Amino acid sequence: MNDVSPELLANFLVSGLIIGVLYALMAMGITFIYSIMKMINWSMGEFYMIGSYVQWFLVSFVLGGSLWYLGVLGTAAVVFVVGLFVHRALIRPMFSTAMERRNEYGTVVTIALALFLRNLATVLNGPDTRTPAIDLSPVVIGFLRVGGTRVAALVGAVIIIGLFYYLLTRTWSGLAFRASSENRVGVQTAGLNILRVDQVAFAIGVTLAGLAGALLAPVFLVFPANGAVTTVKGFEIIIIGGLGSVPGAAIAGILLGLVESLGSVFLGTSLRDVYGFLFLLIVLVIRPQGLFGERSRLT
């Protein structure tokens, strides 16, 4: 182990916090959809990719770098509409018909959707890497100098997570979502259209992934397969936090980002992804249901 200066350690901690919050944003979308619909959306990474491309397009050709934050809002609107359409066309038949093997159908359809969207992006934009030109000055935090785009991504992600928490806990729609996650039959008995609840929930979930892509577009490169790594991270996080636990996804995302950063500074950056998997394995050994998951009961 090499000597680590306080400046280097603080730099890696800040970096880990920033990427961890954005990991959490992605994972919250995955677990939110699962908590209500009890299905895994394997195409979440591609909605991240769509968000990054929409942000790049809006900043590069419509708004300019100074109005990048309007691009984030535009990305949210575009991805939300795409999510509504995808649910209506592909996901709704799972629940509106007496379909057997729903889990298998959902897995096949979302994996096929992921492959389709990734190849469509390659056809439309080619395999070239792109990045939106956003000119933000570095921010000095104590003795640290942090890139402006990274700070903007952190602040934006925190605001989005806060708004999402407010939606779930302080609005009528949030009450409907939470009720649907607890008892779908009860929600229908109360007169709510569960298919509409599912559609809006799916659109919100994929929008969270798209917003993560928009915020990270100026930090990392934009290309057709840029959502693959974030998908893996997202599923690591929901396992660590507990499947179906939205607060667990938020906390686990931050923890994963910090573990990867601390592992990089103390052990080396070449095995950064391995540190996250080791953390996952340790959590599963100690608490198989995840940090905030509940043990299932057989009746």
Residue, then its C-alpha position, 0 to 999 in steps of 0.5 A: m500500500n502506497d502512502v496517500s496524501p490527505e489531498l489525494l484521499a479527499n479528492f477520491l472521496v469527493s469523486g466517489l460521492i459524486i459518482g455514487v449519487l449518480y449510481a443511486l439515481m440509476a438504481m432508484g429507477i430500476t428498483f422503483i419499477y420493480s417495487i410497483m410492477k414486480m419486473i426487472n427492466w433490463s433495458m435501463g442502461e439504454f434509457y441512460m444512453i438515450g438521455s445522454y444523446v438527447q442532452w448532447f443534441l440539445v446542448s450542441f444544436v439547440l440550446g448551447g453550453s450555457l443553457w445546459y440545465l434546460g437540456v436536462l429538463g428537455t431530456a426528462a420530457v423526452v425520456f418520459v414520453v418514450g417511457l410512456f410509449v414503450h410501456r403502452a406498446l411492450i409492457r402493458p400486454m403483460f398485465s392487461t391479458a391473462m399472460e402466463r410466464r410474465n417474468e420470462y416475457g418481461t426479461v425477453v422483451t426488455i433485453a430485446l428492447a435494449l439491443f434494438l435501442r443500442n443498434l438504433a443509436t449506432v445506425l443513427n449516430g455511428p459508433d463515434t464518441r461525443t460529448p456536449a460542450i459545457d463550459l463550467s469553471p472548476v469549483v474549489i472546495g477547501f484545498l480541492r479543485v473539482g471540475g465544474t461539470r462533476v459538481a453540476a452533476l452532483v447538485g443536479a442528481v441531489i435535486i432530482i433525488g429530493l424531488f423524487y422523494y417529495l413525489l413519493t412521500r408528499t403527493w397523492s400520486g406518491l401515495a398511489f405508487r406506494a399503495s400499488s407496491e404494497n397491494r395491487v388488488g387493493v388499489q384496483t378495488a379502491g378504483l384506481n386504474i392500475l395499468r395507468v399507475d404502472q405506465v406512469a411509474f415505468a416512465i418515471g423510472v426510466t426518466l431517472a435513468g435518462l437524467a443520470g445519462a444527461l448529467l453524466a454526458p459532459v463528464f463521460l463520453v456519449f456513445p451507443a454502449n455507454g449504458a452497459v456499465t451503468t446497468v451493471k452498477g445499477f443491479e449491483i446497487i439494488i442487490i446491495g440495498g435490497l430489491g424493491s427498497v428505494p431508500g436502500a438504492a440511494i444509500a447503496g449507490i453512494l456506498l458503492g461509489l465510495v468503496e470503488s474510490l477508496g479501493s482505487v486510492f489504497l489498492g490501485t485503479s486497475l481493479r476499480d470494478v472488482y472492489g464493487f463486486l467484493f463489496l456486493l459479496i460481503v453484503l450478501v454473506i452478512r445480509p443475503q436480503g440486502l441492507f434494507g431488504e426484508r426476508s420473504r416469508l413462506t406461507 
